[in-house]
Amino acid sequence: MRKIDDTARLGHIYDAICTIETYSAGVNKTAFLANGMMQDAIMRQIEIIGEAAGRISYELQEKHPDLPWLEMRAIRNKIVHDYLEINTDIIWDTVKNDLPFLKTQIKKLLGE
């Protein structure tokens, strides 16, 4: 079995954010809330972010406590396990308000 390191996992997070940006480019909240396929596609990428974040080493997480490791895992778990209670307004807010900061931080880590 191949071991995937933190750099690869950070790359997965970064790539998922970029994919979400592509999916949501030029889309407003109203259009997002009316498009179930877009919601599903974006939530799949958020799942990838959360899964990758959950597999980042404890050492890296401790070294960068400013990153929302717990929140990334929590939103993934909410989507996967509590799918009937997903608030798409929160998903949209995550896309527009949280992911740009996260992308910047992950890009910095990839450059280290």
Biopython code that builds the backbone (N, CA, C, O; Angstrom):
import numpy as np
from Bio.PDB.StructureBuilder import StructureBuilder

atoms = [
    (1, "MET", "N", (0.838, -1.186, 0.000)),
    (1, "MET", "CA", (0.000, 0.000, 0.000)),
    (1, "MET", "C", (0.880, 1.245, 0.000)),
    (1, "MET", "O", (1.849, 1.324, 0.755)),
    (2, "ARG", "N", (0.552, 2.192, -0.825)),
    (2, "ARG", "CA", (1.328, 3.420, -0.972)),
    (2, "ARG", "C", (0.987, 4.418, 0.133)),
    (2, "ARG", "O", (-0.184, 4.676, 0.411)),
    (3, "LYS", "N", (2.014, 4.967, 0.751)),
    (3, "LYS", "CA", (1.805, 5.964, 1.791)),
    (3, "LYS", "C", (1.726, 7.343, 1.140)),
    (3, "LYS", "O", (2.598, 7.728, 0.360)),
    (4, "ILE", "N", (0.669, 8.076, 1.471)),
    (4, "ILE", "CA", (0.508, 9.428, 0.952)),
    (4, "ILE", "C", (0.929, 10.387, 2.046)),
    (4, "ILE", "O", (0.457, 10.287, 3.179)),
    (5, "ASP", "N", (1.809, 11.312, 1.719)),
    (5, "ASP", "CA", (2.334, 12.223, 2.730)),
    (5, "ASP", "C", (1.492, 13.493, 2.828)),
    (5, "ASP", "O", (0.546, 13.699, 2.067)),
    (6, "ASP", "N", (1.872, 14.341, 3.798)),
    (6, "ASP", "CA", (1.144, 15.580, 4.031)),
    (6, "ASP", "C", (1.122, 16.483, 2.806)),
    (6, "ASP", "O", (0.115, 17.138, 2.538)),
    (7, "THR", "N", (2.203, 16.523, 2.072)),
    (7, "THR", "CA", (2.249, 17.389, 0.885)),
    (7, "THR", "C", (1.191, 16.949, -0.129)),
    (7, "THR", "O", (0.511, 17.789, -0.720)),
    (8, "ALA", "N", (1.053, 15.673, -0.327)),
    (8, "ALA", "CA", (0.031, 15.168, -1.250)),
    (8, "ALA", "C", (-1.363, 15.513, -0.745)),
    (8, "ALA", "O", (-2.222, 15.922, -1.526)),
    (9, "ARG", "N", (-1.589, 15.354, 0.540)),
    (9, "ARG", "CA", (-2.911, 15.662, 1.125)),
    (9, "ARG", "C", (-3.212, 17.160, 1.001)),
    (9, "ARG", "O", (-4.333, 17.546, 0.670)),
    (10, "LEU", "N", (-2.219, 17.991, 1.265)),
    (10, "LEU", "CA", (-2.405, 19.435, 1.080)),
    (10, "LEU", "C", (-2.726, 19.742, -0.375)),
    (10, "LEU", "O", (-3.543, 20.616, -0.666)),
    (11, "GLY", "N", (-2.089, 19.027, -1.281)),
    (11, "GLY", "CA", (-2.382, 19.191, -2.701)),
    (11, "GLY", "C", (-3.814, 18.813, -3.029)),
    (11, "GLY", "O", (-4.453, 19.457, -3.861)),
    (12, "HIS", "N", (-4.323, 17.770, -2.380)),
    (12, "HIS", "CA", (-5.708, 17.371, -2.594)),
    (12, "HIS", "C", (-6.658, 18.471, -2.126)),
    (12, "HIS", "O", (-7.650, 18.774, -2.790)),
    (13, "ILE", "N", (-6.341, 19.064, -0.977)),
    (13, "ILE", "CA", (-7.168, 20.163, -0.459)),
    (13, "ILE", "C", (-7.139, 21.332, -1.433)),
    (13, "ILE", "O", (-8.181, 21.883, -1.789)),
    (14, "TYR", "N", (-5.947, 21.700, -1.856)),
    (14, "TYR", "CA", (-5.797, 22.829, -2.780)),
    (14, "TYR", "C", (-6.544, 22.566, -4.092)),
    (14, "TYR", "O", (-7.258, 23.439, -4.585)),
    (15, "ASP", "N", (-6.383, 21.392, -4.646)),
    (15, "ASP", "CA", (-7.050, 21.052, -5.902)),
    (15, "ASP", "C", (-8.573, 21.081, -5.750)),
    (15, "ASP", "O", (-9.278, 21.543, -6.648)),
    (16, "ALA", "N", (-9.075, 20.594, -4.627)),
    (16, "ALA", "CA", (-10.527, 20.596, -4.398)),
    (16, "ALA", "C", (-11.056, 22.030, -4.309)),
    (16, "ALA", "O", (-12.128, 22.337, -4.829)),
    (17, "ILE", "N", (-10.298, 22.896, -3.651)),
    (17, "ILE", "CA", (-10.710, 24.306, -3.578)),
    (17, "ILE", "C", (-10.736, 24.912, -4.978)),
    (17, "ILE", "O", (-11.680, 25.624, -5.324)),
    (18, "CYS", "N", (-9.730, 24.644, -5.771)),
    (18, "CYS", "CA", (-9.689, 25.163, -7.145)),
    (18, "CYS", "C", (-10.865, 24.642, -7.962)),
    (18, "CYS", "O", (-11.443, 25.383, -8.758)),
    (19, "THR", "N", (-11.220, 23.389, -7.774)),
    (19, "THR", "CA", (-12.362, 22.812, -8.479)),
    (19, "THR", "C", (-13.653, 23.506, -8.056)),
    (19, "THR", "O", (-14.502, 23.812, -8.894)),
    (20, "ILE", "N", (-13.798, 23.750, -6.766)),
    (20, "ILE", "CA", (-14.980, 24.471, -6.269)),
    (20, "ILE", "C", (-15.038, 25.868, -6.876)),
    (20, "ILE", "O", (-16.109, 26.339, -7.260)),
    (21, "GLU", "N", (-13.901, 26.522, -6.961)),
    (21, "GLU", "CA", (-13.872, 27.851, -7.578)),
    (21, "GLU", "C", (-14.343, 27.793, -9.027)),
    (21, "GLU", "O", (-15.072, 28.673, -9.484)),
    (22, "THR", "N", (-13.929, 26.765, -9.742)),
    (22, "THR", "CA", (-14.355, 26.595, -11.132)),
    (22, "THR", "C", (-15.861, 26.368, -11.202)),
    (22, "THR", "O", (-16.550, 26.990, -12.011)),
    (23, "TYR", "N", (-16.366, 25.486, -10.361)),
    (23, "TYR", "CA", (-17.796, 25.181, -10.361)),
    (23, "TYR", "C", (-18.647, 26.406, -10.024)),
    (23, "TYR", "O", (-19.733, 26.585, -10.576)),
    (24, "SER", "N", (-18.147, 27.247, -9.116)),
    (24, "SER", "CA", (-18.959, 28.358, -8.615)),
    (24, "SER", "C", (-18.652, 29.698, -9.281)),
    (24, "SER", "O", (-19.231, 30.720, -8.914)),
    (25, "ALA", "N", (-17.760, 29.698, -10.241)),
    (25, "ALA", "CA", (-17.392, 30.949, -10.915)),
    (25, "ALA", "C", (-18.604, 31.566, -11.601)),
    (25, "ALA", "O", (-19.310, 30.899, -12.357)),
    (26, "GLY", "N", (-18.835, 32.838, -11.332)),
    (26, "GLY", "CA", (-19.927, 33.560, -11.964)),
    (26, "GLY", "C", (-21.309, 33.178, -11.461)),
    (26, "GLY", "O", (-22.315, 33.568, -12.054)),
    (27, "VAL", "N", (-21.367, 32.426, -10.384)),
    (27, "VAL", "CA", (-22.642, 31.959, -9.842)),
    (27, "VAL", "C", (-22.959, 32.747, -8.573)),
    (27, "VAL", "O", (-22.087, 32.945, -7.727)),
    (28, "ASN", "N", (-24.190, 33.187, -8.443)),
    (28, "ASN", "CA", (-24.593, 33.845, -7.203)),
    (28, "ASN", "C", (-25.303, 32.841, -6.296)),
    (28, "ASN", "O", (-25.561, 31.702, -6.687)),
    (29, "LYS", "N", (-25.608, 33.276, -5.103)),
    (29, "LYS", "CA", (-26.207, 32.384, -4.118)),
    (29, "LYS", "C", (-27.552, 31.831, -4.594)),
    (29, "LYS", "O", (-27.841, 30.650, -4.401)),
    (30, "THR", "N", (-28.357, 32.664, -5.201)),
    (30, "THR", "CA", (-29.665, 32.225, -5.683)),
    (30, "THR", "C", (-29.523, 31.091, -6.698)),
    (30, "THR", "O", (-30.236, 30.090, -6.629)),
    (31, "ALA", "N", (-28.602, 31.258, -7.630)),
    (31, "ALA", "CA", (-28.374, 30.218, -8.640)),
    (31, "ALA", "C", (-27.840, 28.946, -7.990)),
    (31, "ALA", "O", (-28.245, 27.844, -8.360)),
    (32, "PHE", "N", (-26.942, 29.090, -7.033)),
    (32, "PHE", "CA", (-26.408, 27.923, -6.327)),
    (32, "PHE", "C", (-27.525, 27.164, -5.606)),
    (32, "PHE", "O", (-27.618, 25.941, -5.706)),
    (33, "LEU", "N", (-28.360, 27.891, -4.889)),
    (33, "LEU", "CA", (-29.420, 27.255, -4.113)),
    (33, "LEU", "C", (-30.461, 26.579, -5.005)),
    (33, "LEU", "O", (-31.165, 25.675, -4.555)),
    (34, "ALA", "N", (-30.565, 27.006, -6.256)),
    (34, "ALA", "CA", (-31.528, 26.428, -7.192)),
    (34, "ALA", "C", (-30.951, 25.268, -7.997)),
    (34, "ALA", "O", (-31.676, 24.634, -8.764)),
    (35, "ASN", "N", (-29.658, 24.978, -7.838)),
    (35, "ASN", "CA", (-29.006, 23.986, -8.681)),
    (35, "ASN", "C", (-28.481, 22.818, -7.840)),
    (35, "ASN", "O", (-27.373, 22.865, -7.306)),
    (36, "GLY", "N", (-29.287, 21.790, -7.739)),
    (36, "GLY", "CA", (-28.912, 20.628, -6.937)),
    (36, "GLY", "C", (-27.660, 19.932, -7.434)),
    (36, "GLY", "O", (-26.875, 19.425, -6.633)),
    (37, "MET", "N", (-27.460, 19.899, -8.745)),
    (37, "MET", "CA", (-26.270, 19.250, -9.281)),
    (37, "MET", "C", (-25.009, 20.014, -8.855)),
    (37, "MET", "O", (-24.001, 19.405, -8.498)),
    (38, "MET", "N", (-25.074, 21.335, -8.897)),
    (38, "MET", "CA", (-23.925, 22.134, -8.460)),
    (38, "MET", "C", (-23.668, 21.932, -6.967)),
    (38, "MET", "O", (-22.520, 21.810, -6.541)),
    (39, "GLN", "N", (-24.731, 21.897, -6.186)),
    (39, "GLN", "CA", (-24.577, 21.657, -4.749)),
    (39, "GLN", "C", (-23.883, 20.329, -4.496)),
    (39, "GLN", "O", (-22.951, 20.244, -3.695)),
    (40, "ASP", "N", (-24.342, 19.298, -5.183)),
    (40, "ASP", "CA", (-23.745, 17.973, -5.020)),
    (40, "ASP", "C", (-22.270, 17.979, -5.409)),
    (40, "ASP", "O", (-21.432, 17.417, -4.704)),
    (41, "ALA", "N", (-21.961, 18.617, -6.535)),
    (41, "ALA", "CA", (-20.573, 18.649, -7.014)),
    (41, "ALA", "C", (-19.677, 19.386, -6.023)),
    (41, "ALA", "O", (-18.570, 18.933, -5.729)),
    (42, "ILE", "N", (-20.141, 20.494, -5.521)),
    (42, "ILE", "CA", (-19.341, 21.273, -4.558)),
    (42, "ILE", "C", (-19.211, 20.527, -3.242)),
    (42, "ILE", "O", (-18.138, 20.507, -2.637)),
    (43, "MET", "N", (-20.298, 19.915, -2.798)),
    (43, "MET", "CA", (-20.208, 19.177, -1.536)),
    (43, "MET", "C", (-19.267, 17.984, -1.654)),
    (43, "MET", "O", (-18.618, 17.617, -0.674)),
    (44, "ARG", "N", (-19.183, 17.379, -2.821)),
    (44, "ARG", "CA", (-18.226, 16.277, -3.017)),
    (44, "ARG", "C", (-16.805, 16.784, -2.822)),
    (44, "ARG", "O", (-15.985, 16.110, -2.199)),
    (45, "GLN", "N", (-16.508, 17.961, -3.348)),
    (45, "GLN", "CA", (-15.169, 18.524, -3.188)),
    (45, "GLN", "C", (-14.907, 18.906, -1.726)),
    (45, "GLN", "O", (-13.782, 18.778, -1.242)),
    (46, "ILE", "N", (-15.930, 19.368, -1.036)),
    (46, "ILE", "CA", (-15.780, 19.661, 0.394)),
    (46, "ILE", "C", (-15.511, 18.374, 1.170)),
    (46, "ILE", "O", (-14.749, 18.378, 2.136)),
    (47, "GLU", "N", (-16.132, 17.281, 0.752)),
    (47, "GLU", "CA", (-15.837, 15.981, 1.370)),
    (47, "GLU", "C", (-14.360, 15.640, 1.206)),
    (47, "GLU", "O", (-13.714, 15.179, 2.147)),
    (48, "ILE", "N", (-13.835, 15.864, 0.018)),
    (48, "ILE", "CA", (-12.418, 15.581, -0.247)),
    (48, "ILE", "C", (-11.535, 16.436, 0.661)),
    (48, "ILE", "O", (-10.561, 15.943, 1.229)),
    (49, "ILE", "N", (-11.877, 17.703, 0.793)),
    (49, "ILE", "CA", (-11.113, 18.600, 1.683)),
    (49, "ILE", "C", (-11.114, 18.043, 3.103)),
    (49, "ILE", "O", (-10.065, 17.950, 3.741)),
    (50, "GLY", "N", (-12.276, 17.679, 3.587)),
    (50, "GLY", "CA", (-12.379, 17.168, 4.959)),
    (50, "GLY", "C", (-11.667, 15.849, 5.164)),
    (50, "GLY", "O", (-11.039, 15.630, 6.200)),
    (51, "GLU", "N", (-11.761, 14.976, 4.188)),
    (51, "GLU", "CA", (-11.078, 13.683, 4.287)),
    (51, "GLU", "C", (-9.567, 13.880, 4.297)),
    (51, "GLU", "O", (-8.859, 13.281, 5.106)),
    (52, "ALA", "N", (-9.083, 14.721, 3.396)),
    (52, "ALA", "CA", (-7.637, 14.989, 3.356)),
    (52, "ALA", "C", (-7.175, 15.661, 4.651)),
    (52, "ALA", "O", (-6.121, 15.319, 5.188)),
    (53, "ALA", "N", (-7.946, 16.598, 5.143)),
    (53, "ALA", "CA", (-7.587, 17.283, 6.391)),
    (53, "ALA", "C", (-7.507, 16.297, 7.550)),
    (53, "ALA", "O", (-6.652, 16.425, 8.426)),
    (54, "GLY", "N", (-8.397, 15.321, 7.550)),
    (54, "GLY", "CA", (-8.401, 14.317, 8.605)),
    (54, "GLY", "C", (-7.205, 13.384, 8.560)),
    (54, "GLY", "O", (-6.927, 12.682, 9.532)),
    (55, "ARG", "N", (-6.504, 13.372, 7.449)),
    (55, "ARG", "CA", (-5.347, 12.492, 7.297)),
    (55, "ARG", "C", (-4.017, 13.243, 7.343)),
    (55, "ARG", "O", (-2.951, 12.648, 7.185)),
    (56, "ILE", "N", (-4.092, 14.557, 7.561)),
    (56, "ILE", "CA", (-2.872, 15.345, 7.754)),
    (56, "ILE", "C", (-2.266, 14.946, 9.089)),
    (56, "ILE", "O", (-2.988, 14.738, 10.065)),
    (57, "SER", "N", (-0.960, 14.839, 9.138)),
    (57, "SER", "CA", (-0.294, 14.406, 10.367)),
    (57, "SER", "C", (-0.583, 15.348, 11.526)),
    (57, "SER", "O", (-0.781, 16.551, 11.351)),
    (58, "TYR", "N", (-0.600, 14.768, 12.691)),
    (58, "TYR", "CA", (-0.798, 15.543, 13.917)),
    (58, "TYR", "C", (0.289, 16.610, 14.040)),
    (58, "TYR", "O", (0.022, 17.723, 14.492)),
    (59, "GLU", "N", (1.494, 16.275, 13.643)),
    (59, "GLU", "CA", (2.621, 17.220, 13.740)),
    (59, "GLU", "C", (2.370, 18.467, 12.898)),
    (59, "GLU", "O", (2.613, 19.582, 13.360)),
    (60, "LEU", "N", (1.893, 18.294, 11.684)),
    (60, "LEU", "CA", (1.622, 19.449, 10.824)),
    (60, "LEU", "C", (0.449, 20.265, 11.363)),
    (60, "LEU", "O", (0.471, 21.495, 11.329)),
    (61, "GLN", "N", (-0.567, 19.576, 11.858)),
    (61, "GLN", "CA", (-1.702, 20.289, 12.434)),
    (61, "GLN", "C", (-1.274, 21.110, 13.650)),
    (61, "GLN", "O", (-1.719, 22.245, 13.822)),
    (62, "GLU", "N", (-0.432, 20.554, 14.471)),
    (62, "GLU", "CA", (0.072, 21.276, 15.648)),
    (62, "GLU", "C", (0.948, 22.465, 15.244)),
    (62, "GLU", "O", (0.938, 23.506, 15.902)),
    (63, "LYS", "N", (1.684, 22.302, 14.183)),
    (63, "LYS", "CA", (2.569, 23.364, 13.693)),
    (63, "LYS", "C", (1.768, 24.528, 13.096)),
    (63, "LYS", "O", (2.249, 25.660, 13.052)),
    (64, "HIS", "N", (0.545, 24.242, 12.637)),
    (64, "HIS", "CA", (-0.298, 25.259, 11.999)),
    (64, "HIS", "C", (-1.694, 25.253, 12.616)),
    (64, "HIS", "O", (-2.669, 24.894, 11.956)),
    (65, "PRO", "N", (-1.786, 25.657, 13.892)),
    (65, "PRO", "CA", (-3.080, 25.630, 14.580)),
    (65, "PRO", "C", (-4.057, 26.698, 14.075)),
    (65, "PRO", "O", (-5.240, 26.665, 14.414)),
    (66, "ASP", "N", (-3.565, 27.646, 13.267)),
    (66, "ASP", "CA", (-4.421, 28.690, 12.726)),
    (66, "ASP", "C", (-5.341, 28.180, 11.624)),
    (66, "ASP", "O", (-6.300, 28.855, 11.251)),
    (67, "LEU", "N", (-5.054, 27.002, 11.107)),
    (67, "LEU", "CA", (-5.892, 26.424, 10.061)),
    (67, "LEU", "C", (-7.058, 25.657, 10.691)),
    (67, "LEU", "O", (-6.903, 25.058, 11.755)),
    (68, "PRO", "N", (-8.209, 25.673, 10.045)),
    (68, "PRO", "CA", (-9.420, 25.066, 10.633)),
    (68, "PRO", "C", (-9.515, 23.556, 10.413)),
    (68, "PRO", "O", (-10.459, 23.075, 9.787)),
    (69, "TRP", "N", (-8.544, 22.818, 10.926)),
    (69, "TRP", "CA", (-8.507, 21.369, 10.714)),
    (69, "TRP", "C", (-9.796, 20.703, 11.194)),
    (69, "TRP", "O", (-10.393, 19.899, 10.477)),
    (70, "LEU", "N", (-10.213, 21.040, 12.401)),
    (70, "LEU", "CA", (-11.412, 20.433, 12.975)),
    (70, "LEU", "C", (-12.646, 20.775, 12.149)),
    (70, "LEU", "O", (-13.484, 19.910, 11.894)),
    (71, "GLU", "N", (-12.759, 22.030, 11.733)),
    (71, "GLU", "CA", (-13.919, 22.454, 10.958)),
    (71, "GLU", "C", (-13.974, 21.773, 9.592)),
    (71, "GLU", "O", (-15.051, 21.431, 9.103)),
    (72, "MET", "N", (-12.801, 21.579, 8.979)),
    (72, "MET", "CA", (-12.777, 20.888, 7.691)),
    (72, "MET", "C", (-13.301, 19.458, 7.840)),
    (72, "MET", "O", (-14.074, 18.976, 7.011)),
    (73, "ARG", "N", (-12.870, 18.797, 8.905)),
    (73, "ARG", "CA", (-13.349, 17.431, 9.141)),
    (73, "ARG", "C", (-14.833, 17.436, 9.505)),
    (73, "ARG", "O", (-15.586, 16.562, 9.075)),
    (74, "ALA", "N", (-15.244, 18.412, 10.290)),
    (74, "ALA", "CA", (-16.628, 18.461, 10.767)),
    (74, "ALA", "C", (-17.624, 18.675, 9.622)),
    (74, "ALA", "O", (-18.671, 18.028, 9.586)),
    (75, "ILE", "N", (-17.307, 19.571, 8.695)),
    (75, "ILE", "CA", (-18.246, 19.806, 7.593)),
    (75, "ILE", "C", (-18.308, 18.581, 6.681)),
    (75, "ILE", "O", (-19.366, 18.257, 6.142)),
    (76, "ARG", "N", (-17.188, 17.912, 6.515)),
    (76, "ARG", "CA", (-17.188, 16.663, 5.741)),
    (76, "ARG", "C", (-18.087, 15.637, 6.407)),
    (76, "ARG", "O", (-18.896, 14.988, 5.743)),
    (77, "ASN", "N", (-17.948, 15.491, 7.715)),
    (77, "ASN", "CA", (-18.765, 14.522, 8.449)),
    (77, "ASN", "C", (-20.246, 14.875, 8.390)),
    (77, "ASN", "O", (-21.094, 13.987, 8.290)),
    (78, "LYS", "N", (-20.557, 16.149, 8.450)),
    (78, "LYS", "CA", (-21.943, 16.594, 8.355)),
    (78, "LYS", "C", (-22.528, 16.191, 6.995)),
    (78, "LYS", "O", (-23.636, 15.660, 6.923)),
    (79, "ILE", "N", (-21.784, 16.445, 5.929)),
    (79, "ILE", "CA", (-22.254, 16.113, 4.581)),
    (79, "ILE", "C", (-22.442, 14.608, 4.420)),
    (79, "ILE", "O", (-23.446, 14.159, 3.867)),
    (80, "VAL", "N", (-21.484, 13.840, 4.900)),
    (80, "VAL", "CA", (-21.514, 12.384, 4.704)),
    (80, "VAL", "C", (-22.539, 11.695, 5.601)),
    (80, "VAL", "O", (-23.275, 10.820, 5.145)),
    (81, "HIS", "N", (-22.587, 12.085, 6.871)),
    (81, "HIS", "CA", (-23.384, 11.333, 7.837)),
    (81, "HIS", "C", (-24.744, 11.946, 8.155)),
    (81, "HIS", "O", (-25.647, 11.243, 8.610)),
    (82, "ASP", "N", (-24.899, 13.237, 7.924)),
    (82, "ASP", "CA", (-26.146, 13.911, 8.286)),
    (82, "ASP", "C", (-26.705, 14.624, 7.057)),
    (82, "ASP", "O", (-27.161, 15.766, 7.132)),
    (83, "TYR", "N", (-26.660, 13.931, 5.939)),
    (83, "TYR", "CA", (-26.971, 14.523, 4.638)),
    (83, "TYR", "C", (-28.387, 15.085, 4.529)),
    (83, "TYR", "O", (-28.637, 15.958, 3.699)),
    (84, "LEU", "N", (-29.301, 14.608, 5.340)),
    (84, "LEU", "CA", (-30.669, 15.135, 5.280)),
    (84, "LEU", "C", (-30.805, 16.495, 5.960)),
    (84, "LEU", "O", (-31.805, 17.190, 5.782)),
    (85, "GLU", "N", (-29.807, 16.859, 6.725)),
    (85, "GLU", "CA", (-29.860, 18.109, 7.484)),
    (85, "GLU", "C", (-28.850, 19.140, 6.998)),
    (85, "GLU", "O", (-28.514, 20.059, 7.745)),
    (86, "ILE", "N", (-28.361, 19.016, 5.786)),
    (86, "ILE", "CA", (-27.364, 19.953, 5.270)),
    (86, "ILE", "C", (-28.032, 21.292, 4.984)),
    (86, "ILE", "O", (-29.070, 21.361, 4.326)),
    (87, "ASN", "N", (-27.418, 22.343, 5.490)),
    (87, "ASN", "CA", (-27.893, 23.701, 5.244)),
    (87, "ASN", "C", (-27.081, 24.257, 4.083)),
    (87, "ASN", "O", (-25.907, 24.592, 4.238)),
    (88, "THR", "N", (-27.710, 24.352, 2.925)),
    (88, "THR", "CA", (-26.977, 24.807, 1.738)),
    (88, "THR", "C", (-26.553, 26.268, 1.840)),
    (88, "THR", "O", (-25.627, 26.690, 1.148)),
    (89, "ASP", "N", (-27.213, 27.039, 2.689)),
    (89, "ASP", "CA", (-26.747, 28.413, 2.937)),
    (89, "ASP", "C", (-25.353, 28.385, 3.571)),
    (89, "ASP", "O", (-24.494, 29.199, 3.234)),
    (90, "ILE", "N", (-25.143, 27.455, 4.477)),
    (90, "ILE", "CA", (-23.832, 27.321, 5.130)),
    (90, "ILE", "C", (-22.792, 26.844, 4.122)),
    (90, "ILE", "O", (-21.652, 27.309, 4.136)),
    (91, "ILE", "N", (-23.177, 25.930, 3.258)),
    (91, "ILE", "CA", (-22.243, 25.473, 2.219)),
    (91, "ILE", "C", (-21.831, 26.657, 1.351)),
    (91, "ILE", "O", (-20.645, 26.831, 1.071)),
    (92, "TRP", "N", (-22.787, 27.466, 0.924)),
    (92, "TRP", "CA", (-22.477, 28.638, 0.102)),
    (92, "TRP", "C", (-21.563, 29.608, 0.851)),
    (92, "TRP", "O", (-20.589, 30.106, 0.286)),
    (93, "ASP", "N", (-21.873, 29.875, 2.114)),
    (93, "ASP", "CA", (-21.029, 30.778, 2.907)),
    (93, "ASP", "C", (-19.618, 30.225, 3.042)),
    (93, "ASP", "O", (-18.650, 30.985, 3.012)),
    (94, "THR", "N", (-19.492, 28.923, 3.190)),
    (94, "THR", "CA", (-18.174, 28.290, 3.261)),
    (94, "THR", "C", (-17.412, 28.526, 1.965)),
    (94, "THR", "O", (-16.234, 28.884, 1.985)),
    (95, "VAL", "N", (-18.086, 28.324, 0.847)),
    (95, "VAL", "CA", (-17.451, 28.506, -0.462)),
    (95, "VAL", "C", (-16.965, 29.935, -0.630)),
    (95, "VAL", "O", (-15.833, 30.159, -1.057)),
    (96, "LYS", "N", (-17.800, 30.892, -0.302)),
    (96, "LYS", "CA", (-17.472, 32.299, -0.579)),
    (96, "LYS", "C", (-16.634, 32.967, 0.504)),
    (96, "LYS", "O", (-15.852, 33.870, 0.206)),
    (97, "ASN", "N", (-16.783, 32.538, 1.758)),
    (97, "ASN", "CA", (-16.112, 33.243, 2.858)),
    (97, "ASN", "C", (-14.934, 32.505, 3.470)),
    (97, "ASN", "O", (-13.989, 33.136, 3.943)),
    (98, "ASP", "N", (-14.973, 31.181, 3.468)),
    (98, "ASP", "CA", (-13.922, 30.418, 4.149)),
    (98, "ASP", "C", (-12.859, 29.860, 3.199)),
    (98, "ASP", "O", (-11.673, 29.848, 3.530)),
    (99, "LEU", "N", (-13.274, 29.409, 2.047)),
    (99, "LEU", "CA", (-12.323, 28.757, 1.147)),
    (99, "LEU", "C", (-11.252, 29.683, 0.578)),
    (99, "LEU", "O", (-10.123, 29.231, 0.389)),
    (100, "PRO", "N", (-11.543, 30.953, 0.294)),
    (100, "PRO", "CA", (-10.456, 31.814, -0.204)),
    (100, "PRO", "C", (-9.293, 31.923, 0.791)),
    (100, "PRO", "O", (-8.132, 31.845, 0.389)),
    (101, "PHE", "N", (-9.591, 32.101, 2.079)),
    (101, "PHE", "CA", (-8.547, 32.146, 3.112)),
    (101, "PHE", "C", (-7.820, 30.811, 3.181)),
    (101, "PHE", "O", (-6.590, 30.767, 3.226)),
    (102, "LEU", "N", (-8.580, 29.729, 3.188)),
    (102, "LEU", "CA", (-7.974, 28.400, 3.279)),
    (102, "LEU", "C", (-7.058, 28.145, 2.091)),
    (102, "LEU", "O", (-5.970, 27.593, 2.257)),
    (103, "LYS", "N", (-7.480, 28.536, 0.908)),
    (103, "LYS", "CA", (-6.652, 28.339, -0.285)),
    (103, "LYS", "C", (-5.315, 29.064, -0.139)),
    (103, "LYS", "O", (-4.266, 28.504, -0.455)),
    (104, "THR", "N", (-5.354, 30.295, 0.333)),
    (104, "THR", "CA", (-4.128, 31.064, 0.535)),
    (104, "THR", "C", (-3.204, 30.368, 1.518)),
    (104, "THR", "O", (-2.001, 30.277, 1.275)),
    (105, "GLN", "N", (-3.742, 29.881, 2.611)),
    (105, "GLN", "CA", (-2.941, 29.225, 3.644)),
    (105, "GLN", "C", (-2.357, 27.901, 3.144)),
    (105, "GLN", "O", (-1.195, 27.593, 3.407)),
    (106, "ILE", "N", (-3.150, 27.138, 2.439)),
    (106, "ILE", "CA", (-2.677, 25.852, 1.920)),
    (106, "ILE", "C", (-1.593, 26.092, 0.879)),
    (106, "ILE", "O", (-0.607, 25.358, 0.830)),
    (107, "LYS", "N", (-1.768, 27.100, 0.059)),
    (107, "LYS", "CA", (-0.742, 27.431, -0.959)),
    (107, "LYS", "C", (0.578, 27.774, -0.286)),
    (107, "LYS", "O", (1.639, 27.377, -0.768)),
    (108, "LYS", "N", (0.528, 28.514, 0.832)),
    (108, "LYS", "CA", (1.743, 28.839, 1.588)),
    (108, "LYS", "C", (2.415, 27.565, 2.098)),
    (108, "LYS", "O", (3.631, 27.405, 1.993)),
    (109, "LEU", "N", (1.611, 26.669, 2.649)),
    (109, "LEU", "CA", (2.175, 25.414, 3.170)),
    (109, "LEU", "C", (2.806, 24.589, 2.057)),
    (109, "LEU", "O", (3.844, 23.960, 2.263)),
    (110, "LEU", "N", (2.201, 24.586, 0.907)),
    (110, "LEU", "CA", (2.764, 23.829, -0.222)),
    (110, "LEU", "C", (4.066, 24.445, -0.702)),
    (110, "LEU", "O", (4.898, 23.753, -1.289)),
    (111, "GLY", "N", (4.255, 25.736, -0.463)),
    (111, "GLY", "CA", (5.467, 26.409, -0.875)),
    (111, "GLY", "C", (6.617, 26.257, 0.108)),
    (111, "GLY", "O", (7.752, 26.618, -0.203)),
    (112, "GLU", "N", (6.329, 25.723, 1.296)),
    (112, "GLU", "CA", (7.381, 25.572, 2.318)),
    (112, "GLU", "C", (8.320, 24.435, 1.987)),
    (112, "GLU", "O", (9.259, 24.171, 2.739)),
]
sb = StructureBuilder()
sb.init_structure("model")
sb.init_model(0)
sb.init_chain("A")
sb.init_seg("    ")
for serial, (resi, resn, name, xyz) in enumerate(atoms, 1):
    if name == "N":
        sb.init_residue(resn, " ", resi, " ")
    sb.init_atom(name, np.array(xyz, "f"), 0.0, 1.0, " ", f" {name:<3s}", serial, name[0])
structure = sb.get_structure()
